[in-house]
Amino acid sequence: MIRESKRTAWSGYVMVLVLAIAQILGGWFIFRAALAESLPGLVAAVLLTVVVLIAWAGLFMVHPNEAKVLQLFGKYVGTVHDSGLKWANPFFQKTAVSTRVRNFESSKLKVNDSNGSPIEIAAVVVWKVFDTAEALFEVDDYDEYVQIQSESALRNLSTNYPYESDDENGIGLRSSPQEIAQALRDEIQDRLERAGITVVEARISHLAYAPEIANAMLRRQQASAIIAARKQIVGGAVGMVEMALEQLQKDNIVELDEERKAAMVSNLLVVLCGEEGAQPVLNAGTLYT
């Protein structure tokens, strides 16, 4: 595996001055050799000029958040990260690799969750290159590699978790966004490690049931919400009834036998749990008529 090796290049501004002076001197030498009709001097001056012209090809620009990978006849020799005008061996092949933070949104994938329910899911992945040598030499096209491996990781993650967890403490794709985002990031990072890519963030951007079961799942969610609400209402009503009976007994307001307590509990529960307001019935007789 090829690892990145940082390389320091010469300042391009200094080399521009040096090469410009050498170019002027070369032209002057050619002119003097031509006037003196000196063939050896003319050949030397021409060779100097050719060398200077080739040296101009060693200048290259490194932009901020960019790196230049240097190769000499197919052999990796290092990576330049320092921005600005630089100079290196003119025979080096200089390939630009962006180290900026980038992101892409995957297409909407149709997969089955851990319960076998078909869902639609998509994710946004934020990533950057941290090892230019691995990104350039270990994979054919690291941009395409990131996209394909991210979608593959998203598919695999979707099959390991349910859309909505039945357990209160369980992890679901919809109910646990932070845990799912961390799990997705870790899985994508494992796949991209060999390509010199680091995943900054990965989050689900679209999550829905597939159209063919969307209506059925909506009714199921509504039923679950109604059951949960009813459970909370009944629990609160039982607590209020218990508190009312204790208060009546504590203050000796009225003494009730077990039958009348049961009737009172029944009436209070009807009043407290009913969806509509209860209609009172006045008893003008005794308590037992």
N, C-alpha and C positions, 0 to 999 in steps of 0.2 A: 504494500500500500504506500502510495506517495504522499508524504506529509509536506506541508508548506514550510518553506525556508525563506525568511525575510532577507532581502538584499538591499544594500544601500547603493544608490546610483549617484553619479557625479552631478553637480549643479549644472543645469542646462544653460543658465545665464552666463556663467564663467566660460563654458565651452563655446558659446556663441561668439564671445569676444576673442577667445583664442583662435577659433577657426576663421573668423573674419580677418584677423591679423595675418594668419598663415596663408589665407587666400590672396591677400594683397601682396604679401612677400613672394608667393609663388608666381603671380603675374609679373611682378617686378623682375624676378630672376629670369623668367622666360624672355622678357623684353631685353634685359642686359645680355643674355646669352645669344639672342638673335642678332644684336648689334655687333657683338664680338665674334660672331660666326663660330662659336664654340659648340661643337656637336655634343661632347660629354656634358657640358654645362646645361645645354638645352634639354637633353634627355633627363638629367637629374631634376631640373625645374619642372618638367612636365610630369614626372613621377610624383613629385611633391604635391603638385596641384591635383592629380588624380586621387592621391591618398586623402587630401583635405576634402575633396568632393565626396568621397565615400564616407568620411567621418561625419559629414553633415547628416547622413542617414541615421546616425546614432541618437539624434535628438528625438524626444518623445514627451508628451504631456500626460500627467497624471491628475485627474480631476478629484475634488473632495469626495470621500466615500467611494473611491474606486481604487483598484489595484491593477498593476500590469504584471502579467506572468511572463517571465523571460525563458526562452528556449534557444539552445545553440545546436542547430542541426538535429532537432528532435529530442535533445536531452534537456530536462528541466534543470535550470540553474538558479532559480530564485524568484521571489515576488517583491516588487517595489510598491510600498504603501504610501510613502511620503508624497504629498501633492505638490504640484508645480511643474516647471520645465526641467526635465532631467536628460542626462546623456549616459548611454551605455554602449557596449560593443555594437557597432553597426550591423554585425551579422546575427545579432540576437533577434529572434522572432518575438514580438511584443503583443500579447493578447490581453485585451481589457476585460476585467471581471468586476461587475458592480457589487459593492458590499453594502449598498443601501438596504433599508428595511422595505420589503415588498409584501404584497398580499394578493390573494385571489380568492374568489368564491367558487366553490365546486358547483357542479350542476346538481339539480334535484334528483336524488337517487331513490328508487323504489326498492325497499328491502323489507324483510320481516324482522320484527323485534323478537325478544327472547320468548314471548308467548305465542309467536307465530302469526301475529297480526300484521298485515301489510301496511307500511307507513311510507311517507315521503320525507326525506331528510336532506339537508344541505348544510355546509359549514364554510366559515371564513377562516383562512389560515394566514397568519402573519409570520414571515420568515426572512432570513438573511443568510448570506454566505459568510462563514467564519474561517474556512480553510479553502483558499483559492485553488490550491494544487489538487485536492481531492475533488472539488467541484468540477474542475476542468478535465482531469485525467481518469477518475474512477468511474464516472458515468458518461454516457454518450451525450445527453442533453439534460443538464440539471434542472432547467425550467420545466420541461416535460416530466422529468422524474419526480419532481415535487408534486405536481398535479396528480399524476397517476397513483403514487404511493399514498397521498393524502386521501384520495377517494377510496382507495382500498382499505385504509385504516378506519375510515368512517363507516364503511360497510361492515367491517368486522366488529366495531364497537356497537353498532345498532343491534346486532344479533346477540349481544351479551347482556343487554338491559331491556326491561319492558318499557313501553311507552309511558305507562303510569303504574307505579308500584302499588300493589295491594297492601303491602306492609307499611305501617306508619313510619318506621325507621329505615325502610328500604330505599334504594336508589333507583330513580326512574329518569327517563330521558327528559320528560317535561318538568317533573317536580324537583329535580336536583341539578340545576344548570351549572353550579360551580363545580361540583364533583365530576359531572360529565365533561365539562370543559377541560379539567385537569387530566382526566383519563384519556381524552382525545389527544391532547397535546403530548402526553407521554408516549402514546402509541405511535403517533406520527414521527416524533423525535427518534424513536428506536429504529424506524425504517429509513430515516434520512441521515442518520449518523455517519454512514459510510460515504455519503456524498458531500461531506463538509458543510452541511446545512444545519442551522439552529432554528428551532421553532420558537418564536417570541410569544405567540398566543394562538389558540385555536378555539373557536366557539361555534355552536350550532346557530345558523342564521335562519333556517326554515325547518319546521317540524309539524307534521299533520298526518292524520290517518289518510290512507288511500281513498279515493273517491267512492270505491265500491262498498266500503264499510263505514264511511264517515257518518252517515245518518244513524246507523245502529250504535256506533260508539258514542255519538252525541246523546242518544237516549239513555245509554248506560251511564254516562257521566251525570246526566240530570237526575237519574234514579239514585245514584250514589250520593249526590249532593242533598237530595230530599231525605234520604235515610240518615245522613250525618246530621242534618238540621233537626230532624225528629228526635234523634237520640239525645241531642243537646237540650231540646225543649223538654223532653220527658225527664231527663236528669234534673234540670232546674225545677220542674214542677214538683217532683218527689221531694226535693229539698225544702221547697216552700211549704208543702203540706206537713212535712215532719216538723218544721219550725212552728207552724200554726198550732199543731196539736200540743207541742211542748209548752208553748206560751199559754194556751188555754188551761192546761193542767197546772202550770206553775202559779198562775194568778187566781186559780179556783173560780174561774168565770162560770163554767158549767161542767157538770159531770156527765160523761157519755159512756154508755156501755159499749161493748165490742161491736154490736150490730150497728149502733148509731155512729160509731167511729168509722166503720166501713162505709156507711152511707155518705158521711161527710167527706171522706177521702175520695170516694167516687165522684161526688159533685165537684170538689175542688179540682180534681184532675180533668174533668170535662171542661171546666171553665178555663183552666190554665193551658190545656193542650188543644182546645178547639180552635179551628181556623177562623170561625166567626164568633161574634159576641153571643154569650149565652143569655137566654131569656129567663129571668127569675120567676119562680112560682112561690107566692106567699102562702104560708100555712097559718090559717086563722084558728086552728084548733090547738090541741096539746101536741107535745113532741112526738107522741106515739099514735096520732091519728092522721 
